[in-house]
Amino acid sequence: MKLYENYPFLKEEFLTKKIDAAVFDIGNVLIDFAWESYLKSLDFDSVTYEHVADAMFRSDDWDQGDIGRITTEEWLKLFIENDPEYEDVIRKVFSGFGASIVPYDFLEEWFSWFRERGVKLYFLSNYSKEMYRQSRDRLSFLEGFDGGIFSWQEKCMKPDAQIYQLLLERYKINPRRALFFDDRKENVEAFEAFGVHGVVFHKDIPLQMMQK
């Protein structure tokens, strides 16, 4: 199986003997960050859709919410400043964007697969305070985790080495006995520098691991 050619440490014989912890990104690993579908559900015309997408979801200012060093109102203001003519629409989209968070169907089965093998579960996510407020109910699966870190709470975000170090120290994780799943290669490579076994995630991986 090509999965094990790329990531031999995901083989069950390795995992059950040498892995104690699995660390997961949230967006596009445990949930679909379906902002495109959310925008389409609001029935904007194509021009409005593009303006709002550029002002918010495609904007570099998105990271300002995740890093948590400005207030929610200041974050919204940055989006409005990107396209002031669309202020009313941006406010509407901002007020409901928690609907863009859609958990994947395989989660509970995948988590159980790890737990049955004695692996503890942690999360490490670039996530904003406002997005968490709006989507908390959709993240109820995190209640079964052994711990985790949201970027906004620590005022730093992946791939900054500080946030990885913080996770390892707070939960006493041995990096050489840990997996890390993230959809962004730069985030994976930054954590691999600590000795973690990193996986650039795609949705087929859980099914392949569980041999579905």
Residue pairs with C-beta under 8 A, 6 or more apart in sequence:
1 208
3 10
3 204
3 205
3 208
3 209
4 10
4 11
7 197
7 199
8 14
9 15
9 18
9 19
9 179
9 197
10 179
10 199
10 205
10 209
12 117
15 117
15 119
15 179
16 117
16 118
18 177
19 117
19 119
19 177
19 178
19 179
19 197
20 118
20 119
20 120
20 173
20 174
20 177
20 178
21 119
21 120
21 121
21 122
21 146
21 171
21 173
21 174
21 177
21 178
21 179
22 114
22 119
22 120
22 121
22 122
22 178
22 179
22 180
22 181
23 122
23 123
23 124
23 167
23 173
23 178
23 179
23 180
23 181
23 191
23 196
24 30
24 121
24 122
24 123
24 124
24 180
24 181
24 182
25 123
25 124
25 125
25 126
25 158
25 181
25 182
25 183
25 184
25 187
25 201
26 123
26 125
26 127
26 139
27 33
27 125
27 126
27 127
27 183
28 183
28 201
29 181
29 182
29 183
29 201
30 103
30 104
30 107
30 123
30 141
31 101
31 102
31 103
31 104
31 138
31 139
32 101
32 102
32 103
32 104
33 100
33 101
34 100
34 101
34 102
35 53
35 57
35 97
35 100
36 53
37 100
37 102
38 93
38 96
38 97
38 99
38 100
39 49
39 52
39 53
39 57
39 93
40 49
41 99
42 92
42 93
44 52
44 89
48 86
48 89
51 83
51 85
51 86
51 89
52 83
52 86
52 89
52 90
52 93
54 82
54 83
55 79
55 80
55 82
55 83
55 86
55 90
56 62
56 79
56 82
56 90
56 93
56 94
56 97
59 78
59 79
59 82
61 75
61 78
61 79
61 82
63 126
63 157
64 70
64 75
64 78
65 72
65 75
65 128
65 129
65 130
65 131
65 152
66 126
66 127
66 128
66 151
66 152
66 157
67 126
67 151
67 152
67 155
67 156
67 157
68 128
68 129
68 151
68 152
68 153
68 154
68 155
69 155
70 78
72 128
72 129
72 130
75 128
75 130
76 90
76 91
76 94
79 90
79 94
80 87
80 90
80 91
83 90
94 130
96 134
97 131
97 134
98 131
98 133
98 134
98 135
98 138
99 134
100 135
101 131
101 134
101 135
101 138
101 139
102 138
103 138
103 139
103 141
104 203
104 206
106 206
106 207
106 210
107 141
108 141
109 206
109 210
110 206
110 209
110 210
111 121
111 141
111 144
113 206
113 209
113 210
114 121
115 121
119 179
120 146
121 144
121 145
121 146
122 145
122 146
122 147
122 148
122 167
122 171
122 173
123 142
123 145
123 148
123 149
124 148
124 149
124 158
124 163
124 164
124 167
124 180
124 182
125 148
125 149
125 150
125 151
126 151
126 157
126 158
127 150
127 151
127 152
128 152
129 152
129 153
132 139
132 150
132 152
142 148
146 171
147 170
147 171
148 167
149 163
149 166
149 167
149 170
151 157
151 158
151 163
154 162
154 163
154 166
156 162
156 163
156 166
157 163
158 164
158 182
158 184
158 187
158 190
158 191
159 184
159 186
159 187
159 189
159 190
159 191
160 190
161 190
161 193
161 194
164 190
164 191
164 194
164 196
165 194
167 173
168 175
168 194
175 191
175 194
175 195
175 196
176 195
176 196
178 196
178 197
179 196
179 197
179 198
179 199
180 188
180 191
180 192
180 196
180 197
180 198
180 199
181 199
181 201
181 205
182 188
182 191
182 198
182 199
182 200
182 201
183 200
183 201
183 202
184 200
185 200
188 198
188 199
188 200
189 198
191 198
192 198
199 205
